[in-house]
Every structure is written in C-alpha cells, then in structure tokens.
Amino acid sequence: MYPPFFSSIRQCDRTVIENPLILESDSDQGPGRYRMDLKHLEQCAARADARILMLCSPHNPVGRVWTEDELRSVLAIARKHNLVVLSDEIHCDLTFEDGPRHTMLATLAEADDAVVTTVAPSKSFNMPGLGLSAVVISDVERRNALKTVFQTMHMPQCNPFSVAGFEAGYRDGGPWLDELQVYLQGNRDYVVEAVNRRLSGIQVSAPEATYLMWLDCRALGLTDAELKRFFVQEAGVGMNPGISFGEPGSGFMRLNIGCSRSVLTEVLDRIENALAARP
C-alpha cells in the first residue's frame, strides 16, 4: 500500500489493521496478478476497533483497477460493520485503452454508505507542486464536520495559482491527458517487454493503471537493503523500495515510467549492464 497510508494513521495515534493483497502467480510472463483478500478483509472489519476502511483505487503500487464486483464487496463489508470508506482515487484518470475502465466507488454506494472520495489533478496533469486536492463527501453532516477540522488547521487557505491550475486541468486538459495516456501505455509495454526479455532475475506484469511499474526482483536473492544498494550504487537507478509499501513488498521495486522513452531506455540499459557485471 502507498506508504503514507501507514504513517498518517500512526501519526494520529491510531492502529493500522493490514489487509494484504494476494498475488496470484498464474502468468507465464511477469510475477502474476494481485487481488483483494476479501475473506481476510471481512475479519479485519469485524474487529471492535475498526473504524475506517482505506481503499487505494486504482491501486498504488500494483496498478490494479478494481472491478465493480470487488468494489461492491468492499462496500458491503463496510456497510455491514459500519465503517467509513476513505477512497483514494488520485490515479483514476490514468488507465489504459487496452484495459478496464475505472469505476468511482461512490457511484456504486447506497444511500446510507459512508464514502469519502479524494481526488487531485496532480497525477493526471503533472502538477503535484501545486499542492491542492479535493475531498468529495455526499453526506452534508460528515462534510461539514470535516470542513470544521480543516478550518482549525487553516487548510482552506489555498494558493490562488493552485486553484487556477486545478480548474484549468479539469476544464481544458482533456486532449493533453488523452495524449499522455497513449504515451504512458507505450512506455508500459516497452518496459514489460524489455524487463521480461533482458533483465535476468527480474519480472514485471503490465499494470492496469497508473504510471508505476512493480518490479519483482525476488529471484535476485538479495535482501531489501542489498536490493536498494544494487540499483543505486551499481546500476545508478533510484527507485522506491518495495518494502516501504509493507512487508508483502519485500523483494520488489517500484519504477516510475512517467518520463520520456529515452530515460527509460537508459534506465533499462544501466540495470542490464549492472546485472551482467554481478559475480
């Protein structure tokens, strides 16, 4: 899971209840496909101290676009155990033409479901530096309660340039986003083919969304510290260590493909050369 999900909970003196994904290794190419462990999620939700169900959709770092059936199951579990669902959908615009369409969780919710949706233009339009996002809450009472908390933190004091950028992206950025999605799909396919053919000991499956690739490096037989050291010091490539996304991420690395194809070519060449130089 995206690391701030863990830290933000703990910094609020709350307890993290982990519901790891299941990796189904049924693919000839790549490590396989992830799915939710709904049975275990039900057990987590039934705990007396469970209050909020945090969902990452599309998922960072594994790139899954959850199906409507999966999302309805999440809502049913939350409804049964009276949980608020905080749905982080910041990557919702970054799906691929050859894959499934993203479904906003709130569009499947029933009248009494407690769903809080968070979105932002930062991923879609490459403007994270503007530091502005949106929280969408249909329930007036819950929305006003959150507004009160935000006001005590002076969070509504938005930079006017951020507001202008937010509006411009969603109002006029459609054609740019269409072109971006085509380019990212090309990058994704290029990396999948190159990694699985050229990088011995590393595998990757094509994500259904996001501009992030989840590299399975477990066959290299390195510890997480050794893996990070290999990529940074020997290959000259900085990536996010999989272990930072939770214990199930051990042995993985997250590669950002939101860049020019020439940068990816250099990245893969560096890794290939470093692998060849290993004793």
Number of C-alpha atoms within 10 A of each C-alpha: 23 14 14 11 15 18 13 12 13 12 9 8 9 14 12 13 16 12 17 18 17 14 15 11 12 10 10 8 15 20 21 17 18 16 15 18 14 17 10 14 20 18 11 18 22 17 11 8 11 17 16 16 20 15 18 22 22 27 24 25 24 26 25 23 25 22 13 15 9 15 20 15 16 20 24 16 21 23 18 13 17 18 20 18 22 19 22 23 21 23 24 22 21 24 24 21 13 8 12 14 18 22 17 18 23 19 8 13 16 12 8 9 20 21 25 20 19 16 19 23 24 19 17 23 20 12 16 14 8 18 14 18 15 12 16 13 18 15 14 9 10 14 14 12 10 13 15 12 11 13 11 9 10 10 10 10 9 12 11 10 11 17 14 11 17 21 13 13 19 14 9 10 14 13 8 12 18 14 10 16 20 14 17 23 23 14 19 26 13 14 22 19 17 17 20 16 12 15 19 15 14 21 24 21 25 23 26 25 31 30 23 21 23 25 23 22 22 19 11 13 11 15 12 20 11 12 21 21 16 19 19 14 12 16 19 14 17 17 13 15 22 26 17 19 21 15 11 15 22 19 24 24 26 22 21 15 20 18 12 11 17 8 12 18 14 12 16 18 16 17 22 17 13 17 20 11 10 8 4
